[in-house]
Amino acid sequence: MTMKRRHFGETAKPESEGLMRGRCVVHIDIDAFFAAVEELLNPALKGKPVIVGGLPHERGVAATCNYEARRYGIHAGMPLRQAYQLCPNGLFIRGNYQVYQAFSEKFFRILYEYTPDVEAASLDEAYLELTRCRPLYASFSEAARRVKGRVEKELGLKVSVGVGPNKILAKLATKRAKPAGFFEVEPGREEDFLRDLGIECLPGIGPKAQVILRMLNIHKIGDLWGMPRSALRSLFGLGGEEVYLQSRGIDSRPVFTRIVPKSVSRETTFLEDIWDRRLLLAHLAYLCDRLTLGLREEHLFAHVIEVKARYSDFKTEVRRCLLLTPLQEMTAIYRVAEDLFLKLFSTSRLSLRLVGVRASDLVRARPLSLFEPYSDREERLAVAVDRVREKYGFGSLLTVRERMLDAIYEFEPRRGFVLKTASLTR
């Protein structure tokens, strides 16, 4: 009996058994997330080029932009001033992380209703594995479509969805589905799907690797199949092994549900370079305050505190400190961050354009020390501060050092200071 061969990527029918027998990974991505949220909240923005991340006269880069702005050649990571040159009629918005976070939380609550195996790739992007939920779904393809429809209906945002037998194929399928579409890679059709995709589609091939491969007349993924494994290893080291597997659609990585995030960070680019040490420490204190709020919301304690400084010549330096006893309180974390920052700043004769703080090696509970007396005074104080802020806004309680920023930034009692980019960092 001969079976009629369908076009590769055609959506599977419920009776199709290939995907139901093996793994099913779904990749879902909210299209132009920050810009889409801004359009939803302000319908007057629809149909106009929107760039989120800062104002056109400010330094920094675009965090994202909508598809109207992308027609002008604008993309995430592009300097704001360059984006303005390409699109002077664009609408530039600084953005509000708290609003995006609220949408993201609702997004993930919906995903977890379909499977416990959810991996957050970012605020607006996730992998879902439906394999263990096989008894619940007659068709994985239809289940993925239901997820897409539910997210779009309840969030009011368009999403792109890719389905495949592993993570790399699901991710590439989502790229094919953009914008706002659905694409499925069925088992056995991997070769057809991958052959004509550009080498730049593979996450393991960056700009430098692309240059090397194109010099060898390799432009499509299918062209890579003729290269021996040893040749790729000699060109790219250990990364060559990854390229060899990815180009063949081989990916055994599990969908990893992170119970504890790897890190929490806050950083900001200044409107103008700053040399004044007091103002720099005021920024650092405010960022620490924002960071520790995030730790408390997630009930996390940090073993590592890291401070980043970027100077006017774009040189970036990082200092970190490993803590035997993990911390969560703002005062304690600021003390560590201040010490790290002053060691960086004291060796420089240049002003700064960016400062940031990061907490990593996170744990859910703080172990008690045998050699230090336990006191919950700072924890109780933090709880009291959080209660006041919950009622009156984050800006209702700030330290004297933080209030030094009054001279630079707009202040809103509910949100606090409207920094340049701090609202867009996690």
LOKE-514494 format. One record per residue (C-alpha): residue in one letter; z, y, x. Coordinates in steps of 0.25 Angstrom, whole numbers, plus 5000, padded with zeros to 4 digits. Example, Ala and Ser with C-alpha at 12.3 -4.5 7.8 and 13.67 -1.06 7.14 Angstrom:
2
<pt res="A" up="5031" north="4982" east="5049"/>
<pt res="S" up="5029" north="4996" east="5055"/>
***
This chain:
426
<pt res="M" up="5000" north="5000" east="5000"/>
<pt res="T" up="4996" north="5013" east="5006"/>
<pt res="M" up="5004" north="5026" east="5003"/>
<pt res="K" up="4998" north="5040" east="5001"/>
<pt res="R" up="5002" north="5049" east="5013"/>
<pt res="R" up="5007" north="5062" east="5008"/>
<pt res="H" up="5006" north="5075" east="5016"/>
<pt res="F" up="5018" north="5076" east="5026"/>
<pt res="G" up="5029" north="5085" east="5021"/>
<pt res="E" up="5026" north="5082" east="5006"/>
<pt res="T" up="5039" north="5082" east="4998"/>
<pt res="A" up="5044" north="5067" east="4996"/>
<pt res="K" up="5044" north="5062" east="4982"/>
<pt res="P" up="5057" north="5056" east="4977"/>
<pt res="E" up="5051" north="5042" east="4979"/>
<pt res="S" up="5048" north="5044" east="4994"/>
<pt res="E" up="5057" north="5035" east="5002"/>
<pt res="G" up="5055" north="5040" east="5017"/>
<pt res="L" up="5065" north="5051" east="5016"/>
<pt res="M" up="5075" north="5044" east="5007"/>
<pt res="R" up="5076" north="5032" east="5017"/>
<pt res="G" up="5078" north="5041" east="5030"/>
<pt res="R" up="5086" north="5053" east="5033"/>
<pt res="C" up="5083" north="5066" east="5025"/>
<pt res="V" up="5087" north="5079" east="5031"/>
<pt res="V" up="5085" north="5092" east="5024"/>
<pt res="H" up="5084" north="5106" east="5031"/>
<pt res="I" up="5086" north="5118" east="5022"/>
<pt res="D" up="5084" north="5132" east="5027"/>
<pt res="I" up="5086" north="5145" east="5018"/>
<pt res="D" up="5074" north="5154" east="5021"/>
<pt res="A" up="5077" north="5167" east="5028"/>
<pt res="F" up="5092" north="5166" east="5024"/>
<pt res="F" up="5098" north="5179" east="5027"/>
<pt res="A" up="5086" north="5187" east="5022"/>
<pt res="A" up="5085" north="5178" east="5010"/>
<pt res="V" up="5099" north="5181" east="5006"/>
<pt res="E" up="5097" north="5196" east="5008"/>
<pt res="E" up="5085" north="5195" east="4998"/>
<pt res="L" up="5093" north="5187" east="4988"/>
<pt res="L" up="5104" north="5198" east="4988"/>
<pt res="N" up="5094" north="5209" east="4988"/>
<pt res="P" up="5081" north="5205" east="4981"/>
<pt res="A" up="5075" north="5219" east="4985"/>
<pt res="L" up="5073" north="5212" east="4999"/>
<pt res="K" up="5063" north="5201" east="4994"/>
<pt res="G" up="5049" north="5202" east="4999"/>
<pt res="K" up="5053" north="5211" east="5010"/>
<pt res="P" up="5055" north="5208" east="5025"/>
<pt res="V" up="5070" north="5206" east="5027"/>
<pt res="I" up="5076" north="5205" east="5041"/>
<pt res="V" up="5091" north="5201" east="5042"/>
<pt res="G" up="5099" north="5203" east="5054"/>
<pt res="G" up="5100" north="5218" east="5056"/>
<pt res="L" up="5094" north="5232" east="5054"/>
<pt res="P" up="5080" north="5235" east="5061"/>
<pt res="H" up="5086" north="5245" east="5071"/>
<pt res="E" up="5097" north="5236" east="5075"/>
<pt res="R" up="5097" north="5226" east="5086"/>
<pt res="G" up="5098" north="5211" east="5084"/>
<pt res="V" up="5089" north="5201" east="5077"/>
<pt res="A" up="5084" north="5197" east="5064"/>
<pt res="A" up="5093" north="5186" east="5058"/>
<pt res="T" up="5082" north="5182" east="5048"/>
<pt res="C" up="5071" north="5188" east="5040"/>
<pt res="N" up="5064" north="5184" east="5027"/>
<pt res="Y" up="5050" north="5179" east="5027"/>
<pt res="E" up="5044" north="5193" east="5023"/>
<pt res="A" up="5050" north="5198" east="5037"/>
<pt res="R" up="5045" north="5186" east="5044"/>
<pt res="R" up="5030" north="5190" east="5041"/>
<pt res="Y" up="5032" north="5201" east="5050"/>
<pt res="G" up="5036" north="5192" east="5061"/>
<pt res="I" up="5051" north="5194" east="5060"/>
<pt res="H" up="5060" north="5182" east="5063"/>
<pt res="A" up="5075" north="5179" east="5065"/>
<pt res="G" up="5080" north="5183" east="5079"/>
<pt res="M" up="5070" north="5194" east="5080"/>
<pt res="P" up="5076" north="5208" east="5085"/>
<pt res="L" up="5078" north="5217" east="5073"/>
<pt res="R" up="5070" north="5228" east="5079"/>
<pt res="Q" up="5058" north="5219" east="5081"/>
<pt res="A" up="5059" north="5214" east="5067"/>
<pt res="Y" up="5059" north="5229" east="5063"/>
<pt res="Q" up="5046" north="5232" east="5071"/>
<pt res="L" up="5039" north="5220" east="5064"/>
<pt res="C" up="5044" north="5224" east="5050"/>
<pt res="P" up="5049" north="5238" east="5049"/>
<pt res="N" up="5049" north="5237" east="5034"/>
<pt res="G" up="5058" north="5225" east="5035"/>
<pt res="L" up="5072" north="5225" east="5028"/>
<pt res="F" up="5083" north="5223" east="5039"/>
<pt res="I" up="5097" north="5218" east="5035"/>
<pt res="R" up="5109" north="5215" east="5043"/>
<pt res="G" up="5113" north="5203" east="5035"/>
<pt res="N" up="5126" north="5198" east="5029"/>
<pt res="Y" up="5131" north="5185" east="5035"/>
<pt res="Q" up="5142" north="5183" east="5024"/>
<pt res="V" up="5132" north="5183" east="5013"/>
<pt res="Y" up="5123" north="5173" east="5021"/>
<pt res="Q" up="5135" north="5164" east="5023"/>
<pt res="A" up="5138" north="5164" east="5008"/>
<pt res="F" up="5124" north="5160" east="5005"/>
<pt res="S" up="5124" north="5149" east="5016"/>
<pt res="E" up="5137" north="5143" east="5011"/>
<pt res="K" up="5131" north="5141" east="4997"/>
<pt res="F" up="5119" north="5135" east="5004"/>
<pt res="F" up="5127" north="5125" east="5011"/>
<pt res="R" up="5135" north="5122" east="4999"/>
<pt res="I" up="5123" north="5118" east="4992"/>
<pt res="L" up="5118" north="5109" east="5003"/>
<pt res="Y" up="5131" north="5101" east="5004"/>
<pt res="E" up="5129" north="5097" east="4989"/>
<pt res="Y" up="5117" north="5089" east="4993"/>
<pt res="T" up="5122" north="5082" east="5006"/>
<pt res="P" up="5134" north="5082" east="5015"/>
<pt res="D" up="5125" north="5082" east="5027"/>
<pt res="V" up="5122" north="5097" east="5029"/>
<pt res="E" up="5120" north="5103" east="5042"/>
<pt res="A" up="5120" north="5119" east="5043"/>
<pt res="A" up="5110" north="5124" east="5053"/>
<pt res="S" up="5113" north="5138" east="5049"/>
<pt res="L" up="5117" north="5147" east="5037"/>
<pt res="D" up="5104" north="5144" east="5030"/>
<pt res="E" up="5099" north="5131" east="5036"/>
<pt res="A" up="5104" north="5117" east="5034"/>
<pt res="Y" up="5101" north="5102" east="5036"/>
<pt res="L" up="5104" north="5092" east="5025"/>
<pt res="E" up="5104" north="5077" east="5026"/>
<pt res="L" up="5102" north="5070" east="5013"/>
<pt res="T" up="5101" north="5056" east="5019"/>
<pt res="R" up="5116" north="5052" east="5016"/>
<pt res="C" up="5114" north="5057" east="5002"/>
<pt res="R" up="5102" north="5047" east="4999"/>
<pt res="P" up="5109" north="5041" east="4987"/>
<pt res="L" up="5110" north="5055" east="4980"/>
<pt res="Y" up="5095" north="5058" east="4981"/>
<pt res="A" up="5083" north="5051" east="4976"/>
<pt res="S" up="5074" north="5060" east="4985"/>
<pt res="F" up="5079" north="5068" east="4997"/>
<pt res="S" up="5067" north="5077" east="4995"/>
<pt res="E" up="5071" north="5081" east="4981"/>
<pt res="A" up="5086" north="5083" east="4986"/>
<pt res="A" up="5081" north="5092" east="4997"/>
<pt res="R" up="5073" north="5100" east="4986"/>
<pt res="R" up="5085" north="5101" east="4977"/>
<pt res="V" up="5093" north="5107" east="4989"/>
<pt res="K" up="5082" north="5117" east="4991"/>
<pt res="G" up="5082" north="5121" east="4976"/>
<pt res="R" up="5097" north="5122" east="4975"/>
<pt res="V" up="5099" north="5131" east="4987"/>
<pt res="E" up="5087" north="5140" east="4983"/>
<pt res="K" up="5093" north="5141" east="4968"/>
<pt res="E" up="5107" north="5143" east="4972"/>
<pt res="L" up="5106" north="5152" east="4984"/>
<pt res="G" up="5093" north="5160" east="4980"/>
<pt res="L" up="5087" north="5158" east="4993"/>
<pt res="K" up="5075" north="5150" east="4997"/>
<pt res="V" up="5076" north="5138" east="5007"/>
<pt res="S" up="5067" north="5129" east="5015"/>
<pt res="V" up="5069" north="5114" east="5015"/>
<pt res="G" up="5064" north="5103" east="5025"/>
<pt res="V" up="5067" north="5088" east="5023"/>
<pt res="G" up="5065" north="5078" east="5033"/>
<pt res="P" up="5071" north="5065" east="5040"/>
<pt res="N" up="5078" north="5073" east="5050"/>
<pt res="K" up="5083" north="5087" east="5054"/>
<pt res="I" up="5071" north="5091" east="5063"/>
<pt res="L" up="5061" north="5087" east="5052"/>
<pt res="A" up="5069" north="5094" east="5041"/>
<pt res="K" up="5070" north="5107" east="5049"/>
<pt res="L" up="5055" north="5107" east="5052"/>
<pt res="A" up="5052" north="5104" east="5037"/>
<pt res="T" up="5060" north="5116" east="5033"/>
<pt res="K" up="5051" north="5125" east="5042"/>
<pt res="R" up="5039" north="5119" east="5035"/>
<pt res="A" up="5046" north="5122" east="5022"/>
<pt res="K" up="5048" north="5137" east="5025"/>
<pt res="P" up="5049" north="5146" east="5017"/>
<pt res="A" up="5057" north="5140" east="5005"/>
<pt res="G" up="5050" north="5127" east="5005"/>
<pt res="F" up="5052" north="5112" east="5006"/>
<pt res="F" up="5046" north="5102" east="5016"/>
<pt res="E" up="5049" north="5087" east="5018"/>
<pt res="V" up="5046" north="5079" east="5030"/>
<pt res="E" up="5045" north="5064" east="5026"/>
<pt res="P" up="5049" north="5053" east="5035"/>
<pt res="G" up="5036" north="5048" east="5042"/>
<pt res="R" up="5029" north="5061" east="5041"/>
<pt res="E" up="5036" north="5068" east="5052"/>
<pt res="E" up="5024" north="5067" east="5061"/>
<pt res="D" up="5015" north="5074" east="5051"/>
<pt res="F" up="5025" north="5085" east="5049"/>
<pt res="L" up="5028" north="5088" east="5064"/>
<pt res="R" up="5014" north="5086" east="5070"/>
<pt res="D" up="5009" north="5100" east="5067"/>
<pt res="L" up="5022" north="5108" east="5068"/>
<pt res="G" up="5022" north="5118" east="5079"/>
<pt res="I" up="5032" north="5115" east="5091"/>
<pt res="E" up="5040" north="5127" east="5088"/>
<pt res="C" up="5045" north="5120" east="5075"/>
<pt res="L" up="5054" north="5111" east="5084"/>
<pt res="P" up="5067" north="5117" east="5086"/>
<pt res="G" up="5068" north="5111" east="5100"/>
<pt res="I" up="5056" north="5119" east="5105"/>
<pt res="G" up="5059" north="5133" east="5108"/>
<pt res="P" up="5050" north="5144" east="5112"/>
<pt res="K" up="5050" north="5140" east="5127"/>
<pt res="A" up="5047" north="5126" east="5124"/>
<pt res="Q" up="5036" north="5130" east="5114"/>
<pt res="V" up="5029" north="5138" east="5126"/>
<pt res="I" up="5030" north="5126" east="5135"/>
<pt res="L" up="5024" north="5116" east="5124"/>
<pt res="R" up="5013" north="5125" east="5120"/>
<pt res="M" up="5009" north="5126" east="5135"/>
<pt res="L" up="5007" north="5111" east="5134"/>
<pt res="N" up="4998" north="5113" east="5121"/>
<pt res="I" up="5009" north="5108" east="5112"/>
<pt res="H" up="5010" north="5116" east="5099"/>
<pt res="K" up="5013" north="5106" east="5088"/>
<pt res="I" up="5024" north="5096" east="5087"/>
<pt res="G" up="5014" north="5085" east="5087"/>
<pt res="D" up="5009" north="5090" east="5101"/>
<pt res="L" up="5023" north="5086" east="5106"/>
<pt res="W" up="5021" north="5072" east="5102"/>
<pt res="G" up="5012" north="5070" east="5114"/>
<pt res="M" up="5023" north="5074" east="5124"/>
<pt res="P" up="5031" north="5063" east="5130"/>
<pt res="R" up="5046" north="5064" east="5128"/>
<pt res="S" up="5048" north="5066" east="5143"/>
<pt res="A" up="5038" north="5078" east="5144"/>
<pt res="L" up="5047" north="5085" east="5133"/>
<pt res="R" up="5059" north="5082" east="5141"/>
<pt res="S" up="5054" north="5087" east="5154"/>
<pt res="L" up="5049" north="5100" east="5147"/>
<pt res="F" up="5062" north="5103" east="5138"/>
<pt res="G" up="5073" north="5094" east="5144"/>
<pt res="L" up="5082" north="5088" east="5133"/>
<pt res="G" up="5075" north="5097" east="5123"/>
<pt res="G" up="5062" north="5089" east="5125"/>
<pt res="E" up="5069" north="5077" east="5119"/>
<pt res="E" up="5072" north="5085" east="5107"/>
<pt res="V" up="5058" north="5090" east="5106"/>
<pt res="Y" up="5052" north="5076" east="5107"/>
<pt res="L" up="5061" north="5071" east="5095"/>
<pt res="Q" up="5059" north="5084" east="5086"/>
<pt res="S" up="5044" north="5084" east="5088"/>
<pt res="R" up="5044" north="5069" east="5082"/>
<pt res="G" up="5053" north="5073" east="5071"/>
<pt res="I" up="5065" north="5065" east="5077"/>
<pt res="D" up="5079" north="5070" east="5074"/>
<pt res="S" up="5091" north="5062" east="5072"/>
<pt res="R" up="5101" north="5073" east="5071"/>
<pt res="P" up="5110" north="5072" east="5060"/>
<pt res="V" up="5113" north="5083" east="5049"/>
<pt res="F" up="5126" north="5088" east="5055"/>
<pt res="T" up="5136" north="5093" east="5045"/>
<pt res="R" up="5145" north="5103" east="5053"/>
<pt res="I" up="5159" north="5103" east="5048"/>
<pt res="V" up="5162" north="5114" east="5058"/>
<pt res="P" up="5152" north="5124" east="5063"/>
<pt res="K" up="5149" north="5125" east="5078"/>
<pt res="S" up="5153" north="5140" east="5079"/>
<pt res="V" up="5155" north="5153" east="5071"/>
<pt res="S" up="5150" north="5166" east="5077"/>
<pt res="R" up="5149" north="5181" east="5075"/>
<pt res="E" up="5141" north="5191" east="5083"/>
<pt res="T" up="5134" north="5204" east="5081"/>
<pt res="T" up="5124" north="5213" east="5088"/>
<pt res="F" up="5128" north="5228" east="5089"/>
<pt res="L" up="5120" north="5239" east="5084"/>
<pt res="E" up="5121" north="5245" east="5098"/>
<pt res="D" up="5126" north="5240" east="5111"/>
<pt res="I" up="5141" north="5241" east="5112"/>
<pt res="W" up="5149" north="5244" east="5125"/>
<pt res="D" up="5162" north="5248" east="5119"/>
<pt res="R" up="5172" north="5237" east="5121"/>
<pt res="R" up="5180" north="5240" east="5109"/>
<pt res="L" up="5168" north="5240" east="5100"/>
<pt res="L" up="5164" north="5227" east="5106"/>
<pt res="L" up="5177" north="5221" east="5103"/>
<pt res="A" up="5177" north="5226" east="5089"/>
<pt res="H" up="5164" north="5219" east="5086"/>
<pt res="L" up="5170" north="5206" east="5093"/>
<pt res="A" up="5183" north="5207" east="5084"/>
<pt res="Y" up="5175" north="5209" east="5071"/>
<pt res="L" up="5166" north="5197" east="5075"/>
<pt res="C" up="5178" north="5188" east="5078"/>
<pt res="D" up="5184" north="5192" east="5064"/>
<pt res="R" up="5171" north="5188" east="5058"/>
<pt res="L" up="5171" north="5175" east="5066"/>
<pt res="T" up="5185" north="5171" east="5063"/>
<pt res="L" up="5183" north="5173" east="5048"/>
<pt res="G" up="5171" north="5163" east="5049"/>
<pt res="L" up="5181" north="5153" east="5056"/>
<pt res="R" up="5191" north="5155" east="5046"/>
<pt res="E" up="5182" north="5153" east="5034"/>
<pt res="E" up="5177" north="5139" east="5040"/>
<pt res="H" up="5192" north="5136" east="5045"/>
<pt res="L" up="5187" north="5135" east="5059"/>
<pt res="F" up="5194" north="5137" east="5073"/>
<pt res="A" up="5186" north="5140" east="5086"/>
<pt res="H" up="5188" north="5134" east="5099"/>
<pt res="V" up="5178" north="5143" east="5106"/>
<pt res="I" up="5176" north="5158" east="5105"/>
<pt res="E" up="5164" north="5164" east="5111"/>
<pt res="V" up="5160" north="5178" east="5113"/>
<pt res="K" up="5145" north="5183" east="5115"/>
<pt res="A" up="5141" north="5197" east="5120"/>
<pt res="R" up="5127" north="5202" east="5121"/>
<pt res="Y" up="5124" north="5214" east="5130"/>
<pt res="S" up="5114" north="5225" east="5129"/>
<pt res="D" up="5105" north="5218" east="5139"/>
<pt res="F" up="5105" north="5206" east="5129"/>
<pt res="K" up="5113" north="5197" east="5139"/>
<pt res="T" up="5123" north="5188" east="5131"/>
<pt res="E" up="5136" north="5183" east="5136"/>
<pt res="V" up="5145" north="5173" east="5129"/>
<pt res="R" up="5160" north="5170" east="5133"/>
<pt res="R" up="5168" north="5159" east="5126"/>
<pt res="C" up="5182" north="5153" east="5125"/>
<pt res="L" up="5187" north="5139" east="5122"/>
<pt res="L" up="5200" north="5139" east="5114"/>
<pt res="L" up="5210" north="5128" east="5115"/>
<pt res="T" up="5215" north="5132" east="5101"/>
<pt res="P" up="5204" north="5136" east="5091"/>
<pt res="L" up="5205" north="5149" east="5085"/>
<pt res="Q" up="5201" north="5155" east="5071"/>
<pt res="E" up="5209" north="5168" east="5070"/>
<pt res="M" up="5202" north="5182" east="5073"/>
<pt res="T" up="5212" north="5188" east="5082"/>
<pt res="A" up="5213" north="5175" east="5091"/>
<pt res="I" up="5197" north="5174" east="5092"/>
<pt res="Y" up="5195" north="5188" east="5094"/>
<pt res="R" up="5205" north="5188" east="5106"/>
<pt res="V" up="5197" north="5177" east="5112"/>
<pt res="A" up="5184" north="5184" east="5109"/>
<pt res="E" up="5188" north="5197" east="5115"/>
<pt res="D" up="5192" north="5191" east="5128"/>
<pt res="L" up="5179" north="5184" east="5129"/>
<pt res="F" up="5171" north="5197" east="5126"/>
<pt res="L" up="5179" north="5205" east="5135"/>
<pt res="K" up="5176" north="5196" east="5147"/>
<pt res="L" up="5161" north="5197" east="5143"/>
<pt res="F" up="5161" north="5212" east="5141"/>
<pt res="S" up="5169" north="5215" east="5154"/>
<pt res="T" up="5158" north="5210" east="5163"/>
<pt res="S" up="5147" north="5218" east="5156"/>
<pt res="R" up="5142" north="5232" east="5158"/>
<pt res="L" up="5133" north="5231" east="5146"/>
<pt res="S" up="5135" north="5235" east="5131"/>
<pt res="L" up="5134" north="5224" east="5121"/>
<pt res="R" up="5124" north="5221" east="5110"/>
<pt res="L" up="5131" north="5209" east="5103"/>
<pt res="V" up="5144" north="5202" east="5103"/>
<pt res="G" up="5148" north="5189" east="5096"/>
<pt res="V" up="5159" north="5179" east="5095"/>
<pt res="R" up="5158" north="5164" east="5092"/>
<pt res="A" up="5168" north="5153" east="5088"/>
<pt res="S" up="5164" north="5139" east="5091"/>
<pt res="D" up="5170" north="5125" east="5093"/>
<pt res="L" up="5176" north="5126" east="5079"/>
<pt res="V" up="5186" north="5117" east="5073"/>
<pt res="R" up="5192" north="5117" east="5059"/>
<pt res="A" up="5207" north="5116" east="5063"/>
<pt res="R" up="5214" north="5122" east="5074"/>
<pt res="P" up="5223" north="5112" east="5082"/>
<pt res="L" up="5237" north="5116" east="5084"/>
<pt res="S" up="5241" north="5118" east="5098"/>
<pt res="L" up="5253" north="5111" east="5104"/>
<pt res="F" up="5256" north="5123" east="5114"/>
<pt res="E" up="5254" north="5135" east="5104"/>
<pt res="P" up="5263" north="5139" east="5093"/>
<pt res="Y" up="5256" north="5138" east="5080"/>
<pt res="S" up="5255" north="5151" east="5071"/>
<pt res="D" up="5246" north="5153" east="5059"/>
<pt res="R" up="5248" north="5168" east="5059"/>
<pt res="E" up="5234" north="5172" east="5063"/>
<pt res="E" up="5228" north="5162" east="5053"/>
<pt res="R" up="5237" north="5167" east="5041"/>
<pt res="L" up="5232" north="5181" east="5045"/>
<pt res="A" up="5218" north="5177" east="5045"/>
<pt res="V" up="5219" north="5171" east="5031"/>
<pt res="A" up="5225" north="5184" east="5026"/>
<pt res="V" up="5214" north="5192" east="5032"/>
<pt res="D" up="5204" north="5183" east="5026"/>
<pt res="R" up="5210" north="5184" east="5012"/>
<pt res="V" up="5210" north="5200" east="5013"/>
<pt res="R" up="5195" north="5199" east="5018"/>
<pt res="E" up="5191" north="5190" east="5007"/>
<pt res="K" up="5196" north="5200" east="4997"/>
<pt res="Y" up="5192" north="5213" east="5003"/>
<pt res="G" up="5181" north="5209" east="5013"/>
<pt res="F" up="5181" north="5206" east="5028"/>
<pt res="G" up="5181" north="5221" east="5032"/>
<pt res="S" up="5194" north="5223" east="5025"/>
<pt res="L" up="5202" north="5218" east="5037"/>
<pt res="L" up="5198" north="5221" east="5051"/>
<pt res="T" up="5205" north="5223" east="5064"/>
<pt res="V" up="5206" north="5237" east="5071"/>
<pt res="R" up="5196" north="5232" east="5081"/>
<pt res="E" up="5186" north="5228" east="5071"/>
<pt res="R" up="5187" north="5241" east="5064"/>
<pt res="M" up="5181" north="5248" east="5076"/>
<pt res="L" up="5167" north="5243" east="5071"/>
<pt res="D" up="5168" north="5254" east="5060"/>
<pt res="A" up="5162" north="5263" east="5070"/>
<pt res="I" up="5149" north="5254" east="5071"/>
<pt res="Y" up="5147" north="5246" east="5058"/>
<pt res="E" up="5146" north="5248" east="5043"/>
<pt res="F" up="5159" north="5242" east="5037"/>
<pt res="E" up="5160" north="5235" east="5024"/>
<pt res="P" up="5174" north="5231" east="5019"/>
<pt res="R" up="5169" north="5218" east="5013"/>
<pt res="R" up="5160" north="5214" east="5025"/>
<pt res="G" up="5166" north="5221" east="5036"/>
<pt res="F" up="5157" north="5227" east="5047"/>
<pt res="V" up="5142" north="5225" east="5046"/>
<pt res="L" up="5139" north="5221" east="5060"/>
<pt res="K" up="5125" north="5220" east="5065"/>
<pt res="T" up="5124" north="5204" east="5065"/>
<pt res="A" up="5138" north="5198" east="5064"/>
<pt res="S" up="5135" north="5194" east="5049"/>
<pt res="L" up="5124" north="5185" east="5053"/>
<pt res="T" up="5131" north="5177" east="5063"/>
<pt res="R" up="5140" north="5164" east="5061"/>
***
